[in-house]
Amino acid sequence: MTDIDLKTYKFSSGLTYSESEALVDKLVAGYGDVPQETIIALLKNHLTRAVRDHRIEREIVAACAAS
């Protein structure tokens, strides 16, 4: 996939790469004074689900854990 494709490609969620990144940025900006432990727990829960449900995510996490 080229850079041009990433600008317009709609993933299975219905969002483009830029739209999904903007949505996550908006969420993170809203954390404000939320304790870091809560944020890490939220992200860990999401990553666990992604690793369980998607092979590519599992391979990425496994590679990072091995290094």
PDB file as gemmi writes it, atoms N, CA and C in Angstrom:
CRYST1    1.000    1.000    1.000  90.00  90.00  90.00 P 1                      
ATOM      1  N   MET A   1       0.850  -1.176   0.000  1.00  0.00           N  
ATOM      2  CA  MET A   1       0.000   0.000   0.000  1.00  0.00           C  
ATOM      3  C   MET A   1       0.896   1.241   0.000  1.00  0.00           C  
ATOM      4  N   THR A   2       0.599   2.199  -0.829  1.00  0.00           N  
ATOM      5  CA  THR A   2       1.397   3.417  -0.913  1.00  0.00           C  
ATOM      6  C   THR A   2       0.875   4.460   0.063  1.00  0.00           C  
ATOM      7  N   ASP A   3       1.645   5.524   0.236  1.00  0.00           N  
ATOM      8  CA  ASP A   3       1.218   6.623   1.111  1.00  0.00           C  
ATOM      9  C   ASP A   3      -0.091   7.240   0.627  1.00  0.00           C  
ATOM     10  N   ILE A   4      -0.267   7.353  -0.680  1.00  0.00           N  
ATOM     11  CA  ILE A   4      -1.493   7.926  -1.230  1.00  0.00           C  
ATOM     12  C   ILE A   4      -2.687   7.054  -0.860  1.00  0.00           C  
ATOM     13  N   ASP A   5      -2.529   5.736  -0.922  1.00  0.00           N  
ATOM     14  CA  ASP A   5      -3.611   4.835  -0.548  1.00  0.00           C  
ATOM     15  C   ASP A   5      -4.007   5.018   0.915  1.00  0.00           C  
ATOM     16  N   LEU A   6      -3.049   5.231   1.792  1.00  0.00           N  
ATOM     17  CA  LEU A   6      -3.351   5.385   3.215  1.00  0.00           C  
ATOM     18  C   LEU A   6      -4.187   6.630   3.502  1.00  0.00           C  
ATOM     19  N   LYS A   7      -4.081   7.614   2.660  1.00  0.00           N  
ATOM     20  CA  LYS A   7      -4.857   8.843   2.892  1.00  0.00           C  
ATOM     21  C   LYS A   7      -6.342   8.643   2.634  1.00  0.00           C  
ATOM     22  N   THR A   8      -6.681   7.707   1.755  1.00  0.00           N  
ATOM     23  CA  THR A   8      -8.088   7.531   1.375  1.00  0.00           C  
ATOM     24  C   THR A   8      -8.634   6.143   1.693  1.00  0.00           C  
ATOM     25  N   TYR A   9      -7.768   5.199   2.016  1.00  0.00           N  
ATOM     26  CA  TYR A   9      -8.217   3.835   2.257  1.00  0.00           C  
ATOM     27  C   TYR A   9      -9.076   3.760   3.515  1.00  0.00           C  
ATOM     28  N   LYS A  10     -10.238   3.152   3.402  1.00  0.00           N  
ATOM     29  CA  LYS A  10     -11.122   2.960   4.553  1.00  0.00           C  
ATOM     30  C   LYS A  10     -10.888   1.567   5.117  1.00  0.00           C  
ATOM     31  N   PHE A  11     -10.502   1.495   6.369  1.00  0.00           N  
ATOM     32  CA  PHE A  11     -10.293   0.219   7.041  1.00  0.00           C  
ATOM     33  C   PHE A  11     -11.640  -0.388   7.402  1.00  0.00           C  
ATOM     34  N   SER A  12     -11.648  -1.589   7.950  1.00  0.00           N  
ATOM     35  CA  SER A  12     -12.908  -2.272   8.264  1.00  0.00           C  
ATOM     36  C   SER A  12     -13.767  -1.491   9.259  1.00  0.00           C  
ATOM     37  N   SER A  13     -13.157  -0.585   9.998  1.00  0.00           N  
ATOM     38  CA  SER A  13     -13.918   0.252  10.932  1.00  0.00           C  
ATOM     39  C   SER A  13     -14.723   1.324  10.199  1.00  0.00           C  
ATOM     40  N   GLY A  14     -14.385   1.566   8.933  1.00  0.00           N  
ATOM     41  CA  GLY A  14     -15.033   2.624   8.170  1.00  0.00           C  
ATOM     42  C   GLY A  14     -14.278   3.937   8.220  1.00  0.00           C  
ATOM     43  N   LEU A  15     -13.150   3.953   8.936  1.00  0.00           N  
ATOM     44  CA  LEU A  15     -12.354   5.168   9.059  1.00  0.00           C  
ATOM     45  C   LEU A  15     -11.070   5.057   8.248  1.00  0.00           C  
ATOM     46  N   THR A  16     -10.550   6.205   7.809  1.00  0.00           N  
ATOM     47  CA  THR A  16      -9.234   6.240   7.190  1.00  0.00           C  
ATOM     48  C   THR A  16      -8.190   6.268   8.307  1.00  0.00           C  
ATOM     49  N   TYR A  17      -6.925   6.127   7.927  1.00  0.00           N  
ATOM     50  CA  TYR A  17      -5.842   6.186   8.899  1.00  0.00           C  
ATOM     51  C   TYR A  17      -5.864   7.522   9.637  1.00  0.00           C  
ATOM     52  N   SER A  18      -6.000   8.616   8.890  1.00  0.00           N  
ATOM     53  CA  SER A  18      -6.007   9.957   9.500  1.00  0.00           C  
ATOM     54  C   SER A  18      -7.195  10.152  10.426  1.00  0.00           C  
ATOM     55  N   GLU A  19      -8.367   9.659  10.025  1.00  0.00           N  
ATOM     56  CA  GLU A  19      -9.564   9.796  10.861  1.00  0.00           C  
ATOM     57  C   GLU A  19      -9.423   9.009  12.158  1.00  0.00           C  
ATOM     58  N   SER A  20      -8.876   7.810  12.062  1.00  0.00           N  
ATOM     59  CA  SER A  20      -8.717   7.003  13.274  1.00  0.00           C  
ATOM     60  C   SER A  20      -7.683   7.628  14.207  1.00  0.00           C  
ATOM     61  N   GLU A  21      -6.604   8.151  13.643  1.00  0.00           N  
ATOM     62  CA  GLU A  21      -5.588   8.812  14.456  1.00  0.00           C  
ATOM     63  C   GLU A  21      -6.160  10.052  15.141  1.00  0.00           C  
ATOM     64  N   ALA A  22      -6.968  10.822  14.430  1.00  0.00           N  
ATOM     65  CA  ALA A  22      -7.592  12.024  15.005  1.00  0.00           C  
ATOM     66  C   ALA A  22      -8.549  11.656  16.139  1.00  0.00           C  
ATOM     67  N   LEU A  23      -9.288  10.573  15.971  1.00  0.00           N  
ATOM     68  CA  LEU A  23     -10.211  10.129  17.019  1.00  0.00           C  
ATOM     69  C   LEU A  23      -9.455   9.739  18.283  1.00  0.00           C  
ATOM     70  N   VAL A  24      -8.360   9.008  18.129  1.00  0.00           N  
ATOM     71  CA  VAL A  24      -7.556   8.610  19.286  1.00  0.00           C  
ATOM     72  C   VAL A  24      -6.910   9.831  19.927  1.00  0.00           C  
ATOM     73  N   ASP A  25      -6.418  10.764  19.119  1.00  0.00           N  
ATOM     74  CA  ASP A  25      -5.836  11.999  19.665  1.00  0.00           C  
ATOM     75  C   ASP A  25      -6.864  12.761  20.499  1.00  0.00           C  
ATOM     76  N   LYS A  26      -8.099  12.808  20.019  1.00  0.00           N  
ATOM     77  CA  LYS A  26      -9.164  13.492  20.764  1.00  0.00           C  
ATOM     78  C   LYS A  26      -9.422  12.797  22.103  1.00  0.00           C  
ATOM     79  N   LEU A  27      -9.439  11.471  22.095  1.00  0.00           N  
ATOM     80  CA  LEU A  27      -9.628  10.712  23.328  1.00  0.00           C  
ATOM     81  C   LEU A  27      -8.500  10.984  24.318  1.00  0.00           C  
ATOM     82  N   VAL A  28      -7.261  10.905  23.847  1.00  0.00           N  
ATOM     83  CA  VAL A  28      -6.105  11.112  24.724  1.00  0.00           C  
ATOM     84  C   VAL A  28      -6.099  12.531  25.288  1.00  0.00           C  
ATOM     85  N   ALA A  29      -6.474  13.513  24.490  1.00  0.00           N  
ATOM     86  CA  ALA A  29      -6.521  14.902  24.957  1.00  0.00           C  
ATOM     87  C   ALA A  29      -7.546  15.071  26.076  1.00  0.00           C  
ATOM     88  N   GLY A  30      -8.569  14.244  26.090  1.00  0.00           N  
ATOM     89  CA  GLY A  30      -9.609  14.335  27.099  1.00  0.00           C  
ATOM     90  C   GLY A  30      -9.247  13.697  28.428  1.00  0.00           C  
ATOM     91  N   TYR A  31      -8.102  13.005  28.494  1.00  0.00           N  
ATOM     92  CA  TYR A  31      -7.711  12.343  29.741  1.00  0.00           C  
ATOM     93  C   TYR A  31      -7.424  13.338  30.849  1.00  0.00           C  
ATOM     94  N   GLY A  32      -6.844  14.490  30.482  1.00  0.00           N  
ATOM     95  CA  GLY A  32      -6.577  15.538  31.459  1.00  0.00           C  
ATOM     96  C   GLY A  32      -5.867  15.039  32.697  1.00  0.00           C  
ATOM     97  N   ASP A  33      -6.582  15.019  33.838  1.00  0.00           N  
ATOM     98  CA  ASP A  33      -5.983  14.653  35.118  1.00  0.00           C  
ATOM     99  C   ASP A  33      -6.185  13.190  35.488  1.00  0.00           C  
ATOM    100  N   VAL A  34      -6.549  12.364  34.519  1.00  0.00           N  
ATOM    101  CA  VAL A  34      -6.739  10.938  34.804  1.00  0.00           C  
ATOM    102  C   VAL A  34      -5.389  10.334  35.176  1.00  0.00           C  
ATOM    103  N   PRO A  35      -5.342   9.548  36.257  1.00  0.00           N  
ATOM    104  CA  PRO A  35      -4.072   8.947  36.665  1.00  0.00           C  
ATOM    105  C   PRO A  35      -3.465   8.074  35.563  1.00  0.00           C  
ATOM    106  N   GLN A  36      -2.159   8.110  35.464  1.00  0.00           N  
ATOM    107  CA  GLN A  36      -1.452   7.356  34.432  1.00  0.00           C  
ATOM    108  C   GLN A  36      -1.764   5.859  34.519  1.00  0.00           C  
ATOM    109  N   GLU A  37      -1.953   5.346  35.717  1.00  0.00           N  
ATOM    110  CA  GLU A  37      -2.258   3.924  35.884  1.00  0.00           C  
ATOM    111  C   GLU A  37      -3.581   3.557  35.204  1.00  0.00           C  
ATOM    112  N   THR A  38      -4.541   4.457  35.246  1.00  0.00           N  
ATOM    113  CA  THR A  38      -5.836   4.230  34.598  1.00  0.00           C  
ATOM    114  C   THR A  38      -5.673   4.212  33.084  1.00  0.00           C  
ATOM    115  N   ILE A  39      -4.892   5.133  32.569  1.00  0.00           N  
ATOM    116  CA  ILE A  39      -4.649   5.188  31.123  1.00  0.00           C  
ATOM    117  C   ILE A  39      -3.939   3.919  30.660  1.00  0.00           C  
ATOM    118  N   ILE A  40      -2.928   3.484  31.403  1.00  0.00           N  
ATOM    119  CA  ILE A  40      -2.198   2.269  31.047  1.00  0.00           C  
ATOM    120  C   ILE A  40      -3.119   1.062  31.095  1.00  0.00           C  
ATOM    121  N   ALA A  41      -3.982   0.983  32.078  1.00  0.00           N  
ATOM    122  CA  ALA A  41      -4.929  -0.137  32.174  1.00  0.00           C  
ATOM    123  C   ALA A  41      -5.865  -0.153  30.968  1.00  0.00           C  
ATOM    124  N   LEU A  42      -6.352   1.011  30.562  1.00  0.00           N  
ATOM    125  CA  LEU A  42      -7.226   1.111  29.399  1.00  0.00           C  
ATOM    126  C   LEU A  42      -6.499   0.646  28.138  1.00  0.00           C  
ATOM    127  N   LEU A  43      -5.290   1.134  27.935  1.00  0.00           N  
ATOM    128  CA  LEU A  43      -4.521   0.762  26.748  1.00  0.00           C  
ATOM    129  C   LEU A  43      -4.130  -0.715  26.770  1.00  0.00           C  
ATOM    130  N   LYS A  44      -3.799  -1.239  27.949  1.00  0.00           N  
ATOM    131  CA  LYS A  44      -3.451  -2.658  28.066  1.00  0.00           C  
ATOM    132  C   LYS A  44      -4.656  -3.534  27.727  1.00  0.00           C  
ATOM    133  N   ASN A  45      -5.829  -3.150  28.192  1.00  0.00           N  
ATOM    134  CA  ASN A  45      -7.042  -3.898  27.893  1.00  0.00           C  
ATOM    135  C   ASN A  45      -7.291  -3.927  26.379  1.00  0.00           C  
ATOM    136  N   HIS A  46      -7.140  -2.789  25.740  1.00  0.00           N  
ATOM    137  CA  HIS A  46      -7.340  -2.720  24.285  1.00  0.00           C  
ATOM    138  C   HIS A  46      -6.292  -3.557  23.553  1.00  0.00           C  
ATOM    139  N   LEU A  47      -5.044  -3.444  23.953  1.00  0.00           N  
ATOM    140  CA  LEU A  47      -3.967  -4.187  23.285  1.00  0.00           C  
ATOM    141  C   LEU A  47      -4.143  -5.691  23.467  1.00  0.00           C  
ATOM    142  N   THR A  48      -4.598  -6.115  24.639  1.00  0.00           N  
ATOM    143  CA  THR A  48      -4.857  -7.533  24.878  1.00  0.00           C  
ATOM    144  C   THR A  48      -5.911  -8.048  23.902  1.00  0.00           C  
ATOM    145  N   ARG A  49      -6.968  -7.284  23.711  1.00  0.00           N  
ATOM    146  CA  ARG A  49      -8.018  -7.676  22.766  1.00  0.00           C  
ATOM    147  C   ARG A  49      -7.486  -7.701  21.337  1.00  0.00           C  
ATOM    148  N   ALA A  50      -6.672  -6.725  20.980  1.00  0.00           N  
ATOM    149  CA  ALA A  50      -6.105  -6.679  19.629  1.00  0.00           C  
ATOM    150  C   ALA A  50      -5.184  -7.873  19.378  1.00  0.00           C  
ATOM    151  N   VAL A  51      -4.367  -8.229  20.369  1.00  0.00           N  
ATOM    152  CA  VAL A  51      -3.461  -9.370  20.238  1.00  0.00           C  
ATOM    153  C   VAL A  51      -4.252 -10.667  20.113  1.00  0.00           C  
ATOM    154  N   ARG A  52      -5.311 -10.783  20.870  1.00  0.00           N  
ATOM    155  CA  ARG A  52      -6.148 -11.983  20.833  1.00  0.00           C  
ATOM    156  C   ARG A  52      -6.870 -12.122  19.494  1.00  0.00           C  
ATOM    157  N   ASP A  53      -7.328 -11.009  18.936  1.00  0.00           N  
ATOM    158  CA  ASP A  53      -8.190 -11.043  17.761  1.00  0.00           C  
ATOM    159  C   ASP A  53      -7.475 -10.880  16.419  1.00  0.00           C  
ATOM    160  N   HIS A  54      -6.232 -10.406  16.422  1.00  0.00           N  
ATOM    161  CA  HIS A  54      -5.553 -10.099  15.160  1.00  0.00           C  
ATOM    162  C   HIS A  54      -4.125 -10.631  15.161  1.00  0.00           C  
ATOM    163  N   ARG A  55      -3.840 -11.471  14.204  1.00  0.00           N  
ATOM    164  CA  ARG A  55      -2.519 -12.101  14.121  1.00  0.00           C  
ATOM    165  C   ARG A  55      -1.393 -11.075  13.994  1.00  0.00           C  
ATOM    166  N   ILE A  56      -1.567 -10.063  13.147  1.00  0.00           N  
ATOM    167  CA  ILE A  56      -0.513  -9.074  12.944  1.00  0.00           C  
ATOM    168  C   ILE A  56      -0.185  -8.346  14.248  1.00  0.00           C  
ATOM    169  N   GLU A  57      -1.199  -8.038  15.046  1.00  0.00           N  
ATOM    170  CA  GLU A  57      -0.961  -7.391  16.337  1.00  0.00           C  
ATOM    171  C   GLU A  57      -0.189  -8.316  17.270  1.00  0.00           C  
ATOM    172  N   ARG A  58      -0.562  -9.599  17.271  1.00  0.00           N  
ATOM    173  CA  ARG A  58       0.141 -10.584  18.091  1.00  0.00           C  
ATOM    174  C   ARG A  58       1.606 -10.668  17.692  1.00  0.00           C  
ATOM    175  N   GLU A  59       1.879 -10.671  16.392  1.00  0.00           N  
ATOM    176  CA  GLU A  59       3.260 -10.757  15.914  1.00  0.00           C  
ATOM    177  C   GLU A  59       4.058  -9.518  16.296  1.00  0.00           C  
ATOM    178  N   ILE A  60       3.444  -8.353  16.214  1.00  0.00           N  
ATOM    179  CA  ILE A  60       4.130  -7.108  16.591  1.00  0.00           C  
ATOM    180  C   ILE A  60       4.469  -7.110  18.076  1.00  0.00           C  
ATOM    181  N   VAL A  61       3.486  -7.465  18.912  1.00  0.00           N  
ATOM    182  CA  VAL A  61       3.717  -7.478  20.361  1.00  0.00           C  
ATOM    183  C   VAL A  61       4.757  -8.540  20.728  1.00  0.00           C  
ATOM    184  N   ALA A  62       4.685  -9.712  20.090  1.00  0.00           N  
ATOM    185  CA  ALA A  62       5.653 -10.779  20.366  1.00  0.00           C  
ATOM    186  C   ALA A  62       7.066 -10.332  19.999  1.00  0.00           C  
ATOM    187  N   ALA A  63       7.213  -9.655  18.876  1.00  0.00           N  
ATOM    188  CA  ALA A  63       8.532  -9.160  18.458  1.00  0.00           C  
ATOM    189  C   ALA A  63       9.061  -8.117  19.434  1.00  0.00           C  
ATOM    190  N   CYS A  64       8.194  -7.226  19.881  1.00  0.00           N  
ATOM    191  CA  CYS A  64       8.608  -6.199  20.844  1.00  0.00           C  
ATOM    192  C   CYS A  64       8.978  -6.835  22.185  1.00  0.00           C  
ATOM    193  N   ALA A  65       8.215  -7.827  22.620  1.00  0.00           N  
ATOM    194  CA  ALA A  65       8.480  -8.489  23.894  1.00  0.00           C  
ATOM    195  C   ALA A  65       9.780  -9.271  23.856  1.00  0.00           C  
ATOM    196  N   ALA A  66      10.139  -9.784  22.690  1.00  0.00           N  
ATOM    197  CA  ALA A  66      11.362 -10.588  22.548  1.00  0.00           C  
ATOM    198  C   ALA A  66      12.629  -9.731  22.534  1.00  0.00           C  
ATOM    199  N   SER A  67      12.469  -8.449  22.222  1.00  0.00           N  
ATOM    200  CA  SER A  67      13.674  -7.600  22.121  1.00  0.00           C  
ATOM    201  C   SER A  67      14.060  -6.984  23.430  1.00  0.00           C  
TER     202      SER A  67                                                      
END                                                                             
